[in-house]
Amino acid sequence: MTTTSPSVIDATALAERLGRDEAVTILDVRRPERWSEDSERIPGAVWIPLDEISRRAQDLPADRELVVYCS
C-alpha cells in the first residue's frame, strides 16, 4: 500500500470527482452517536468510526484514493 501526505479537498471538488466516476472511497469516521444523530450522509460513504480504523483497515480498498471526513 502506498501512502501520501494528507491534503484537503472541499465538498465542491469532491462532488466533481465523484461526478467523473473517479476511483475514490469516502470514509466517514464519525463516532456512532454523531453518525446516528445526523441523517445527512455522503451517498456511498463507508462508515467506520475512527477508533475502529486500525482493526478494520483491511475493509478499505487499497487501490483507491481515500477521502476521510468526520463532520
Helices and strands as residue ranges (DSSP letters): H 11-19, E 24-28, H 32-37, E 46-47, G 50-52, H 53-56, G 57-59, E 65-69
